[in-house]
Amino acid sequence: MHTLRCHLQHLLNPLHLYCRLQEAGLTEPLARRLSQAYERTLYRHLLA
């Protein structure tokens, strides 16, 4: 179970999301704002 939690923490990490958004073609400022909003609203409550 510990490995599943670690894997989810990696996949759902705001920095990981930021990198994937940039790979998808979003601009750097937009990807940063989206990942910061995701961190504030969801990530802190999911796995933190």
OpenMM code with the backbone's topology and positions (N, CA, C; nanometers):
from openmm import Vec3, app, unit

residues = "MET HIS THR LEU ARG CYS HIS LEU GLN HIS LEU LEU ASN PRO LEU HIS LEU TYR CYS ARG LEU GLN GLU ALA GLY LEU THR GLU PRO LEU ALA ARG ARG LEU SER GLN ALA TYR GLU ARG THR LEU TYR ARG HIS LEU LEU ALA".split()
positions = [
    Vec3(0.0816, -0.1195, 0.0000),
    Vec3(0.0000, 0.0000, 0.0000),
    Vec3(0.0858, 0.1257, 0.0000),
    Vec3(0.1998, 0.1158, 0.0672),
    Vec3(0.2892, 0.2313, 0.0718),
    Vec3(0.3361, 0.2703, -0.0681),
    Vec3(0.3635, 0.1744, -0.1533),
    Vec3(0.4111, 0.2072, -0.2874),
    Vec3(0.3009, 0.2714, -0.3702),
    Vec3(0.1771, 0.2297, -0.3521),
    Vec3(0.0667, 0.2922, -0.4237),
    Vec3(0.0542, 0.4386, -0.3832),
    Vec3(0.0638, 0.4656, -0.2541),
    Vec3(0.0569, 0.6045, -0.2059),
    Vec3(0.1705, 0.6884, -0.2647),
    Vec3(0.2907, 0.6346, -0.2659),
    Vec3(0.4056, 0.7067, -0.3222),
    Vec3(0.3852, 0.7339, -0.4708),
    Vec3(0.3336, 0.6356, -0.5419),
    Vec3(0.3091, 0.6518, -0.6852),
    Vec3(0.2031, 0.7598, -0.7096),
    Vec3(0.0971, 0.7575, -0.6320),
    Vec3(-0.0064, 0.8594, -0.6472),
    Vec3(0.0455, 0.9978, -0.6108),
    Vec3(0.1270, 1.0062, -0.5067),
    Vec3(0.1841, 1.1351, -0.4698),
    Vec3(0.2678, 1.1903, -0.5837),
    Vec3(0.3407, 1.1044, -0.6526),
    Vec3(0.4220, 1.1500, -0.7649),
    Vec3(0.3338, 1.1962, -0.8800),
    Vec3(0.2371, 1.1159, -0.9176),
    Vec3(0.1514, 1.1495, -1.0311),
    Vec3(0.0660, 1.2732, -1.0057),
    Vec3(0.0222, 1.2909, -0.8828),
    Vec3(-0.0654, 1.4026, -0.8504),
    Vec3(0.0094, 1.5252, -0.8002),
    Vec3(0.1403, 1.5184, -0.7963),
    Vec3(0.2238, 1.6280, -0.7500),
    Vec3(0.2054, 1.7493, -0.8412),
    Vec3(0.1907, 1.8686, -0.7857),
    Vec3(0.1730, 1.9890, -0.8668),
    Vec3(0.2887, 2.0131, -0.9653),
    Vec3(0.4106, 1.9799, -0.9258),
    Vec3(0.5232, 1.9978, -1.0175),
    Vec3(0.5120, 1.9013, -1.1349),
    Vec3(0.4696, 1.7800, -1.1091),
    Vec3(0.4487, 1.6823, -1.2159),
    Vec3(0.3398, 1.7325, -1.3106),
    Vec3(0.2318, 1.7835, -1.2541),
    Vec3(0.1233, 1.8391, -1.3353),
    Vec3(0.1735, 1.9554, -1.4205),
    Vec3(0.2524, 2.0429, -1.3608),
    Vec3(0.3089, 2.1572, -1.4327),
    Vec3(0.3899, 2.1109, -1.5544),
    Vec3(0.4736, 2.0121, -1.5349),
    Vec3(0.5562, 1.9613, -1.6450),
    Vec3(0.4701, 1.9004, -1.7552),
    Vec3(0.3675, 1.8254, -1.7162),
    Vec3(0.2802, 1.7634, -1.8162),
    Vec3(0.2001, 1.8700, -1.8912),
    Vec3(0.1597, 1.9759, -1.8234),
    Vec3(0.0875, 2.0841, -1.8907),
    Vec3(0.1769, 2.1525, -1.9934),
    Vec3(0.3027, 2.1738, -1.9592),
    Vec3(0.3940, 2.2354, -2.0545),
    Vec3(0.4198, 2.1430, -2.1731),
    Vec3(0.4322, 2.0145, -2.1467),
    Vec3(0.4489, 1.9185, -2.2562),
    Vec3(0.3270, 1.9174, -2.3472),
    Vec3(0.2102, 1.9461, -2.2911),
    Vec3(0.0873, 1.9489, -2.3692),
    Vec3(0.0755, 2.0757, -2.4526),
    Vec3(0.1669, 2.1714, -2.4315),
    Vec3(0.1685, 2.2904, -2.5147),
    Vec3(0.1223, 2.4176, -2.4481),
    Vec3(0.0910, 2.4134, -2.3192),
    Vec3(0.0517, 2.5357, -2.2504),
    Vec3(0.1740, 2.6237, -2.2282),
    Vec3(0.1504, 2.7532, -2.2221),
    Vec3(0.2608, 2.8444, -2.1948),
    Vec3(0.3051, 2.8283, -2.0500),
    Vec3(0.4267, 2.8691, -2.0214),
    Vec3(0.4835, 2.8545, -1.8875),
    Vec3(0.4011, 2.9285, -1.7817),
    Vec3(0.3618, 3.0545, -1.8046),
    Vec3(0.2820, 3.1236, -1.7011),
    Vec3(0.1456, 3.0574, -1.6768),
    Vec3(0.0802, 3.0117, -1.7828),
    Vec3(-0.0497, 2.9478, -1.7663),
    Vec3(-0.0355, 2.8141, -1.6940),
    Vec3(0.0644, 2.7358, -1.7309),
    Vec3(0.0877, 2.6075, -1.6641),
    Vec3(0.1176, 2.6297, -1.5160),
    Vec3(0.1946, 2.7328, -1.4848),
    Vec3(0.2273, 2.7626, -1.3452),
    Vec3(0.1020, 2.8017, -1.2673),
    Vec3(0.0200, 2.8892, -1.3253),
    Vec3(-0.1024, 2.9315, -1.2555),
    Vec3(-0.1976, 2.8144, -1.2329),
    Vec3(-0.2121, 2.7294, -1.3320),
    Vec3(-0.3009, 2.6147, -1.3170),
    Vec3(-0.2504, 2.5170, -1.2121),
    Vec3(-0.1202, 2.4904, -1.2128),
    Vec3(-0.0669, 2.3959, -1.1145),
    Vec3(-0.0715, 2.4548, -0.9734),
    Vec3(-0.0533, 2.5857, -0.9598),
    Vec3(-0.0647, 2.6485, -0.8285),
    Vec3(-0.2087, 2.6445, -0.7790),
    Vec3(-0.3031, 2.6690, -0.8670),
    Vec3(-0.4442, 2.6622, -0.8285),
    Vec3(-0.4818, 2.5200, -0.7899),
    Vec3(-0.4322, 2.4225, -0.8648),
    Vec3(-0.4564, 2.2812, -0.8331),
    Vec3(-0.3999, 2.2471, -0.6952),
    Vec3(-0.2789, 2.2965, -0.6679),
    Vec3(-0.2169, 2.2672, -0.5385),
    Vec3(-0.2996, 2.3254, -0.4240),
    Vec3(-0.3427, 2.4494, -0.4397),
    Vec3(-0.4179, 2.5151, -0.3324),
    Vec3(-0.5547, 2.4525, -0.3109),
    Vec3(-0.6210, 2.4120, -0.4181),
    Vec3(-0.7595, 2.3672, -0.4037),
    Vec3(-0.7743, 2.2168, -0.3843),
    Vec3(-0.6891, 2.1361, -0.4465),
    Vec3(-0.7089, 1.9920, -0.4408),
    Vec3(-0.5955, 1.9147, -0.3754),
    Vec3(-0.4749, 1.9358, -0.4195),
    Vec3(-0.3629, 1.8508, -0.3785),
    Vec3(-0.3422, 1.8492, -0.2268),
    Vec3(-0.3489, 1.9628, -0.1652),
    Vec3(-0.3259, 1.9703, -0.0201),
    Vec3(-0.4261, 1.8856, 0.0571),
    Vec3(-0.5453, 1.8678, -0.0006),
    Vec3(-0.6491, 1.7920, 0.0673),
    Vec3(-0.6471, 1.6446, 0.0282),
    Vec3(-0.5897, 1.6125, -0.0880),
    Vec3(-0.5882, 1.4734, -0.1345),
    Vec3(-0.4862, 1.3874, -0.0617),
    Vec3(-0.3599, 1.4254, -0.0738),
    Vec3(-0.2549, 1.3370, -0.0254),
    Vec3(-0.1570, 1.4023, 0.0710),
    Vec3(-0.1763, 1.5264, 0.1011),
    Vec3(-0.0807, 1.5942, 0.1885),
    Vec3(-0.0974, 1.5531, 0.3332),
] * unit.nanometer
topology = app.Topology()
chain = topology.addChain("A")
for resn in residues:
    res = topology.addResidue(resn, chain)
    for name in ("N", "CA", "C"):
        topology.addAtom(name, app.Element.getBySymbol(name[0]), res)
